[in-house]
């Protein structure tokens, strides 16, 4: 369908206005709707650990963690649903209701064997293009490893891939996610 010259990519606003029901999840990639797959037990558990830890650590700070239910606008024709995104607002009471944000400061993706290449390829580039993003974290729940991209300047990033379990420092938030918090069993 997308290769058909008559196909017109849809916009983020058109995508967000659609009702897909609650049993399926979709992303918008270059104006094309793509169905997302579900994650594994390890994937869901690690994402839950990170969300819970961030929720507790950021409570009352004006910074909110969101799980994969909140979209991130990566372009006029792209919406992604990272496992965790953090949005900062000085006053949430006056913030309008949103189905997607375009200004996350931190993005976390928990890797799955089937999505690793997409997450650390196309999605990484889309996230790096967002001027608000300070830190992008990839978590490998199978090998208990992390990879952190930290913005050094508007066009420069530091890539830290850790070969052993490691804490994740989020300087823009002034907090650290410990290896124990990320991979806690219960």
C-alpha positions as semicolon CSV with decimal commas, in nm:
position;residue;x (nm);y (nm);z (nm)
1;X;0,000;0,000;0,000
2;X;0,272;0,252;0,096
3;X;0,454;0,187;-0,231
4;X;0,138;0,273;-0,427
5;X;0,193;0,625;-0,571
6;X;-0,170;0,710;-0,485
7;X;-0,113;0,645;-0,115
8;X;-0,092;0,967;0,084
9;X;0,089;0,945;0,418
10;X;-0,125;1,053;0,709
11;X;-0,030;1,318;0,962
12;X;0,023;1,279;1,333
13;X;-0,302;1,464;1,403
14;X;-0,499;1,230;1,173
15;X;-0,337;0,928;1,337
16;X;-0,407;1,048;1,692
17;X;-0,772;1,111;1,603
18;X;-0,822;0,745;1,506
19;X;-0,972;0,495;1,750
20;X;-0,797;0,159;1,723
21;X;-0,971;0,006;2,025
22;X;-0,783;-0,116;2,328
23;X;-0,668;-0,459;2,218
24;X;-0,405;-0,346;1,965
25;X;-0,128;-0,090;1,954
26;X;0,001;0,101;1,654
27;X;0,277;0,349;1,570
28;X;0,294;0,597;1,285
29;X;0,611;0,563;1,078
30;X;0,662;0,809;0,793
31;X;0,285;0,848;0,761
32;X;0,222;0,472;0,755
33;X;0,036;0,297;1,037
34;X;0,225;-0,004;1,170
35;X;0,104;-0,251;1,430
36;X;0,328;-0,303;1,732
37;X;0,397;-0,639;1,889
38;X;0,371;-0,715;2,258
39;X;0,674;-0,761;2,480
40;X;0,797;-1,056;2,683
41;X;0,764;-1,108;3,057
42;X;1,120;-0,978;3,116
43;X;1,054;-0,678;2,893
44;X;0,732;-0,586;3,076
45;X;0,885;-0,644;3,419
46;X;1,191;-0,425;3,354
47;X;0,977;-0,149;3,196
48;X;0,749;-0,164;3,501
49;X;1,044;-0,142;3,739
50;X;1,178;0,166;3,563
51;X;0,839;0,337;3,547
52;X;0,767;0,269;3,916
53;X;1,111;0,389;4,028
54;X;1,088;0,707;3,821
55;X;0,733;0,776;3,942
56;X;0,849;0,762;4,304
57;X;1,171;0,959;4,249
58;X;1,005;1,234;4,041
59;X;0,686;1,280;4,244
60;X;0,620;1,650;4,302
61;X;0,903;1,766;4,074
62;X;0,699;1,878;3,771
63;X;0,856;1,592;3,578
64;X;0,637;1,297;3,484
65;X;0,731;0,953;3,360
66;X;0,497;0,792;3,111
67;X;0,479;0,431;3,002
68;X;0,423;0,309;2,647
69;X;0,063;0,435;2,648
70;X;0,188;0,791;2,581
71;X;0,298;0,881;2,232
72;X;0,596;1,091;2,129
73;X;0,571;1,298;1,810
74;X;0,897;1,241;1,628
75;X;0,793;1,423;1,309
76;X;0,487;1,551;1,124
77;X;0,428;1,193;1,009
78;X;0,565;0,991;1,301
79;X;0,451;0,887;1,647
80;X;0,644;0,642;1,863
81;X;0,549;0,482;2,193
82;X;0,871;0,435;2,390
83;X;0,864;0,212;2,694
84;X;0,928;0,515;2,916
85;X;0,935;0,886;2,839
86;X;0,976;1,176;3,080
87;X;0,807;1,509;3,021
88;X;0,871;1,828;3,220
89;X;0,605;2,094;3,278
90;X;0,616;2,378;3,531
91;X;0,241;2,356;3,588
92;X;0,059;2,037;3,499
93;X;-0,277;2,176;3,613
94;X;-0,290;2,412;3,314
95;X;-0,134;2,171;3,064
96;X;-0,380;2,061;2,793
97;X;-0,479;1,697;2,760
98;X;-0,242;1,527;2,518
99;X;-0,227;1,198;2,332
100;X;0,134;1,262;2,237
101;X;0,412;1,498;2,341
102;X;0,689;1,642;2,127
103;X;0,926;1,747;2,405
104;X;1,046;1,451;2,615
105;X;1,371;1,499;2,805
106;X;1,448;1,131;2,863
107;X;1,346;0,826;2,659
108;X;1,396;0,465;2,766
109;X;1,351;0,165;2,538
110;X;1,362;-0,187;2,679
111;X;1,505;-0,405;2,403
112;X;1,352;-0,722;2,264
113;X;1,529;-0,954;2,018
114;X;1,272;-0,867;1,751
115;X;1,296;-0,487;1,797
116;X;1,661;-0,423;1,886
117;X;1,766;-0,316;1,535
118;X;1,468;-0,081;1,494
119;X;1,506;0,064;1,844
120;X;1,880;0,131;1,813
121;X;1,856;0,236;1,449
122;X;1,556;0,428;1,318
123;X;1,404;0,513;1,656
124;X;1,738;0,627;1,797
125;X;1,781;0,871;1,507
126;X;1,423;0,998;1,548
127;X;1,474;1,054;1,921
128;X;1,810;1,227;1,869
129;X;1,641;1,471;1,629
130;X;1,412;1,595;1,908
131;X;1,584;1,905;2,051
132;X;1,433;1,849;2,397
133;X;1,586;1,503;2,444
134;X;1,885;1,496;2,678
135;X;1,924;1,122;2,741
136;X;1,823;0,806;2,553
137;X;1,860;0,476;2,736
138;X;1,843;0,124;2,596
139;X;1,801;-0,160;2,843
140;X;1,876;-0,521;2,751
141;X;1,669;-0,726;3,001
142;X;1,812;-1,060;2,890
143;X;2,180;-0,971;2,945
144;X;2,115;-0,701;3,209
145;X;2,306;-0,440;3,010
146;X;2,248;-0,073;2,937
147;X;2,341;0,170;2,662
148;X;2,307;0,543;2,724
149;X;2,320;0,828;2,477
150;X;2,384;1,163;2,647
151;X;2,354;1,491;2,456
152;X;2,676;1,693;2,478
153;X;2,573;1,973;2,240
154;X;2,290;2,032;1,993
155;X;2,466;1,805;1,741
156;X;2,693;1,586;1,953
157;X;2,612;1,274;2,159
158;X;2,817;1,056;2,389
159;X;2,742;0,683;2,349
160;X;2,810;0,471;2,659
161;X;2,763;0,099;2,612
162;X;2,826;-0,093;2,931
163;X;2,957;-0,450;2,914
164;X;2,852;-0,525;3,272
165;X;2,549;-0,430;3,481
166;X;2,564;-0,057;3,546
167;X;2,364;0,222;3,710
168;X;2,202;0,474;3,473
169;X;2,257;0,841;3,558
170;X;1,999;1,088;3,426
171;X;2,173;1,425;3,471
172;X;1,886;1,642;3,347
173;X;1,670;1,494;3,624
174;X;1,945;1,480;3,887
175;X;1,872;1,115;3,962
176;X;2,023;0,773;3,908
177;X;1,844;0,446;3,831
178;X;2,044;0,176;4,002
179;X;2,105;-0,158;3,840
180;X;1,912;-0,313;4,130
181;X;1,610;-0,088;4,066
182;X;1,609;-0,158;3,692
183;X;1,637;-0,537;3,720
184;X;1,459;-0,597;4,054
185;X;1,290;-0,937;4,055
186;X;1,003;-0,838;4,287
